[in-house]
Amino acid sequence: MPSWMIRAAPGPALSWALQVLTGIMQALRQKETGGIHKDPARSH
């Protein structure tokens, strides 16, 4: 994430953005594995 985005976002907005980014990353990871976690230990 660009540093200007972090500076521009106060606490609540930053935490919301992090939640959205986390959700997107999890969705992309699930799409890569076909929705099945082959290695649950490394999925975290």
Rosetta blueprint (number, residue, H / E / L):
1 M L
2 P L
3 S H
4 W H
5 M H
6 I H
7 R H
8 A H
9 A L
10 P L
11 G H
12 P H
13 A H
14 L H
15 S H
16 W H
17 A H
18 L H
19 Q H
20 V H
21 L H
22 T H
23 G H
24 I H
25 M H
26 Q H
27 A H
28 L H
29 R H
30 Q H
31 K H
32 E H
33 T L
34 G L
35 G L
36 I L
37 H L
38 K L
39 D L
40 P H
41 A H
42 R H
43 S L
44 H L
